[in-house]
Structures are given as C-alpha cells and as structure tokens.
Amino acid sequence: MKRPLRVYAILYLAFLYAPIALLPVFAFNDGTVIAFPLRGFTWGWFEQLTEIPALHAAVLNSLKIAVSTAILATCLGVLAARAATRFAFPGKKGVMGLIMLPLVLPEIIVAVSLLVVLLQLGLSLGAWTVILGHVLIATPFSIAILNSAFQGLDLSLEEAAVDLGETRLSSFRLVTLPLVMPGIISSLLIAFTISLDEFIIAFFLTGTEPTLPVYLWGQLRFPQRLPVIMALGTLLVLASVLLLAIAEYARRRGAARTGQKDAGGFL
C-alpha cells in the first residue's frame, strides 16, 4: 500500500512543481520563444530587469503593501490568538470560526465582495484597499501560527510576573512576548509572502498603481517580454522559498523553546 501512495505523491509533486522548475531554464535561455530546443545561455533577461521603470514602481508598491499587510495581520493575529488561548467567552468558537472563514472562501468571492462594498461606499481604489483585502486573507494564517505559539506557554509564568509586581501589560511585554517572538517572526514572513504573491484580490482592488503580480499579468500580452517575466519569476520563487524557510526555522525554534513536540509545519 505504501508503494502506490509514494508513487502517487511523487507524480503529484512533479505535476505541481514542473512548471516552476522550467522558469530558470527559460530565464537563462538566449531566445524570445518559450520552447525547446534552447538556443544558448544568457544573463541578458536579468539585466533588462534593471531597465524597466514601470516594473520598479510595481515592485515598490508590492513591497509597501506586503510590509503593511504583514504588520497589521500579525498584530491582529497576536490579539486573536491570545484571546483564543487565554480566555473563555460566549460564542468563542463561532467568533474564531468566522475569523478563520477566509481560509476556505474562494479568493475571487472575497475580492468581488470587497469591490462591491467599496464602490457602494463611494471609496476610491488604491494601495489601501489592496492592504485591506490582503489583511483579511492573511490574518487567519497568522492566527493559526500564533495559536500554536501561545498554546505552548505556561500560564503560571504570567501569573508569577504579576505576583512579583508587574502589571498585566508589562508581564505580557516582558514575559509572554519574548517567548512567542519566533511565532511572530514566522507570522510576519508568511503574511508578507502571501501578500507579495497574491493576484486575484490585487487585480480587483488595485487602483492606478498595480502590484507586481498584476503588472506581470499585464505583460503577458507581449510575447517578446516573456523571457524577462521568466527571469523575474525565478527571482520571486527563490525569494518565496527563502522566506518560507526562515519562517519554518522560526516556527521550529519557537516550538523547541516552549517544549512542544514538532508535528510538522510549512516545509
């Protein structure tokens, strides 16, 4: 039974990641046609990335949105995770289920719903509307990460700090926050990566300043620019893998710090 499952897993992963593996192949290919056989090796497409002002503006816009999303989603995640793991209140399960709902909703439904609401309110689209949508979908991921961090803490640590004269706020800042910091770092990196790579919500809610994924989608209409997109896609994949690896390291470090058993994570 294990052998068929192993073969299936290998075939599934190959089908899933084969297109990504082809990105660097064509990014270094000295030809504008995305097809085999390859013509030769070149760094030219990567060099062209430094010569496109519209691309630089899209990258800067995406970075601003991703940083804002990561900070806001993590702050909301800290508050929600602490409330879920430390307090009992009426409707707790229903409230947490509602907060985690964007995890299972199709992004296009979330995007269209937000677009209709914003237009009905007469609000203009821009970077802030994209941040709003990205915070909505990134917060459940932050809560899932931080729930694990808070659940591994001993309640008596905060109580001991209060008994020694600290306030609830100072005991949280001096005792709890350092212990869950690996989880916070992991949450920041995951939310940043989600926002940086997200397309559907950004496509519906962006204004005159597109994010990087929206800019790339617009460039697909020009076949001669495909190799440059392949080069940029290669850099984005490497950056995403690096961020996820750092986030996983932070998660495992936090689990070991609080004495939790590592039951798997992002990688």
N, C-alpha and C positions, 0 to 999 in steps of 0.2 A: 504493500500500500504506500509506503514511503517513497518508493522509486517513482511511480507515476506523479505523485504530488511534487517531487523535486523537479522532474522534467517540466511539469506544467508551470512551476514557479520560474524556472529558467527561461522558458519560452515567453511567458508573460512579461518578465523584466526586459528581455531582448526586444519585444514588440514595443514596449513603453519607452525605452531609452535609445533605441537605434536612431531615431531622427535627431536626438540631441548629440549622439556620437558623430553624426555627419556634419554638424556645424563647423567644428575646427577643420575638417577635411576640406570643405569648400571655402572656408575663410582664408586658407593659405594657398588656394588654387589660383594660378595665374590665368584666369579666364572669366568672362562675364556670364557664361552659360552654366547654370547649375545642373551639371550632368557629367556622367563618365563617358570617355576616359578623361582623366585630369591632364591639364596642359603643362603644369610646372609649379614650382614653389615661389611664393612671393610674400613680402610683408606690406605690399602696397595698399591693400584694403584697410589695414590697421592705421597706416599713415594718413589715409584720407579722413579718418575719424576726427583728426585734429583740425580739419579744414572746413567743417560744416557748422556755421553759427547756429542754425536752427536746431541742430542736434544738441549743441552745448546748452542752449536755452531749455530744451526739453529735459535734459539730464539734471540741470539745476532745479527746475520746477519739481521733478520727481523726488529729488533728494530733500527738498524743503517739505514736501507733503509727507514723505516717508518718516522723516525725523519727528514731525509734529504728530503723526499718527502713532508712532511708537511710544512717545512720551504720554500722550493722552490715554491710549489704550492700556498701557501699563499702570498708570495711576488709577484708572477705573478698575483694572483687574486686581490691584492690591486691596482696594476698598471692598470689592465684591468678595474676593477670596477670604479676607479676614472676617467679614460678616458671616459668610457661609460656614466657616470652620470654627468660629468662636462663639457665635450667638444662636439662640433659638427664638424664632418669632413666627407669628401666624402667617401662613401662606409661603413659608420659606421655599419649599420645593417648587411651588408654582412660579414664584418670582425668579428663582435661579433657572428654571426651565425656559422661561420667557427670555431671559438674558442670553441663554445659550442657543436660542432658536435660529439665529443667522447661520449657525454651523450646518443646518440641514436644509435651509431655504436656498433655492437656485439664485445665483447672484443677479441674473437678469431681472428676476421679480423684485429683488431688493432695489436694484438700480432704477427700474421704471417707477416703482412706488415712490422712491425719494424724489425723482424728477417731477412727477405729478404734484406731489405735495409742495415742493419748492416753487413750481410755476404758479400754483394756485395762490400761494402766499405773496406772489409778485417779487420774489427774490431773484437776483441775478446769479448766474452760474460762474464759478471760478475755482480757484485753488481751495478755498474754504469748504465748498460743497463736496469736493473730492475727499478732503480730510474727514468730513462728517461721515461719508459713506464708508471710507476705509476704517475709521474707528469702530463703526458698527459691526463690521465683519471681523476685525482683528481682536476686539475685546474678548469674545468667547475663547479664543486661543490663549490669550494672556491669563484669563481666569483658570483655564484647565491647567496651565503650567504652574501658576501661583497657588492653586488649591493643594497641589502635591507638596509645595514648599511649606505652606502653613500647617498642613496636617501632620508633618513630621516634627513639629515643635512641641516641647513640653510646656503645658500651661503654667506649671509651677515656676518657670523662670520669670515670667512677667509678675506673678504674684509675689515672688521673693523680692523683686526690684521695688514693688510698691511698698512692701513691708519695711524696706530699708530707707524709705523716704522719697522715692521717686513718684512723680505723677503718672497717670495712665499714658499721657502723651510722651513724656520723657522716657518711660520704660519701653514704649514701642520704638522710639527713635534710637535708644542706646542698646537695647537688648534684642528685640524682635527683628528690626530692620537689617542689622548686620548678618543675622542668621539666614534670612531669606534673600540676601543680596544676590547669590548665584541664580536663584529663580527669577529675580527681577531683571538681571542681565540677559538671561535666556529669553524672557518675555519681550524685552526691548528688541533683541535681534530678530526674533520670529516675526513680531509685528512690523518691523522695518522691512524685512524680506517680503512679507505678504503685500504690503503697500507698494513697494518698488516694482513688483512683478504684476500687480493686478491690472486688468484691462477693461472688463465689462463696466464696472461702476465708473471708472475714469472716463470711458467713452461716452457715457450718458451724461455725466455731471460736470465734465470739464468745460471751461469757457473758451477764451481766445488763446490761452496758453496751455497747449497739450502736455500731457505727461509723456514719458519715454515710450511706454507700450503703445499709446495712441499715435505718437509720431511714427513709430516703426510700422504700424498698420497702414498709415497713410503712404509710406514709401513703397509698399508692396505693389503699388500701381505702376511703378517704374522698374522694368526688368533689369536695366543696366545698373541699378543701385542695389540689387540683391546681394552681391558679394560683400558690400560694405555692411549690410544688415547682418549677414552671416558672421562677420568679424565682431560686430557689436554684440551679437547674441552669444558668441563664445566667451567674451569678457563677462557678460551678465551671468552666464551659467557658472563660471569659475567663482564670481563674487558670491552668488547664492549658495554654492556648496561650502565656501569658506565660512560664511555667516552661520549656516546651519551647523557646521562642525564646531564652531565656537560656542553656539547655543547649547549643543548637546554636551560639550565639555563642562559648561557652567551648570547644566542640569545635573549631571552625574556627580560633580563636585558638591553641589548642594545636597544631593541625596546621601552621599557619604558623610557629609558634615553633620547631618541630623540623625545618622544611624539608620536610614531607611534602606530597604532592600531594593536594588536596582531591578525593575521589572521591564526594562526596555524603554526606548524613547524615540527620538526623531530619526536616529541613524542606527 
